[in-house]
Amino acid sequence: MDRFQWLLALHVTGAFLFLGGSVFAGILSVLAMRSRRPSEVALFLGLVRVAVVAVIAGSILALVLGLWLVHDAGLSYSRPWILASLVLLAVASVAGKLGGERDRATRKLAEQLAADGDAPAPELRARLRDPVALATSWSAGAATLGILALMIWKPGG
């Protein structure tokens, strides 16, 4: 294998980590929303932190190696699909961070409620269905899927 093939293989590995971590975080968030007991909510939202490690590692790996691939292939960084992917990565990062901050506060509330008897609480339910937190999380997911689509189809070459 030559250098380009190695870069591409590692870039795709990073993309799988990024996408897989994003999907895992989304699944865990849905499981938390469906949970009744605060201890379950705390467990699922706590596991999101593991998924976030994969998202961060994968995004850095995919970004660095992707830019290296663009350079190695002699492509222009101003190609629309490359620029759009970079913008979507920034959107996914900011939205994920904002959603994560809200989820962190929800997890802490769930942990406190779990320690105080583990009874369902309306405040926890409301936080799990917070429209701002949901919008930021779903926006991050949509941006991630947009990046995947751009990387596969490369519109405009």
Salt bridges, closest charged atoms under 4 A:
ASP72 OD1 - ARG3 NH2 2.47
GLU101 OE2 - LYS97 NZ 2.68
GLU111 OE2 - ARG107 NH1 3.08
ASP118 OD2 - ARG37 NE 2.95
GLU123 OE2 - ARG127 NH2 3.85
ASP130 OD2 - ARG102 NE 2.88
